[in-house]
Amino acid sequence: MHTAHARLLPPPRTASLRLRCLATLLAVIATAAAQAEPARFVIDPVHTRVVVFVRHAQFSRAVGTVSGAQGEVLFDEDDPASASVQVALPLARLDFGDPAWNEVVLSDVLDVDATAQARFASTRVELVDATHLRVHGTLTIAGA
């Protein structure tokens, strides 16, 4: 039985140097591109719920959710504090789990007929730990 052995020869020195220069150049370009723009994430309205608390009778809080949020998160892994969040919330989708209470909040408190959406825009993002951020921002309802 005969076994064949093949020996791979290294490429000529100039070809190897060119490949290393090209690899370095591509790494620099990729790093510059990654640093130039943060990653953009679109908020998924199917998997997102915004929790809302409304004070009731000065001693309790009614808890509701809003579905159908739309917006985006811009996030730079190298600079998490530079992240930004923009969200639009369709107020007609606010649900407290009780049709009568929904009507009171939507018509009397929020005047949903005049204001179809609430908007949230981040003003500051702080790093809490390696996997959590705290987002501060402005919630605008009916222009206020």
CORSUL-V563285 format. One record per run of one state. SS is the DSSP state (a for helix, b for strand, c for the rest). FROM is the first residue (numbers start at 1). TO is the last residue. If there is no record, write none. Layout:
SS,FROM,TO
SS,FROM,TO
This chain:
c,1,12
a,13,36
c,37,38
b,39,42
c,43,48
b,49,56
c,57,59
b,60,67
c,68,69
b,70,75
c,76,79
a,80,82
c,83,83
b,84,90
a,91,93
b,94,95
c,96,98
a,99,109
c,110,116
b,117,129
c,130,131
b,132,141
c,142,144
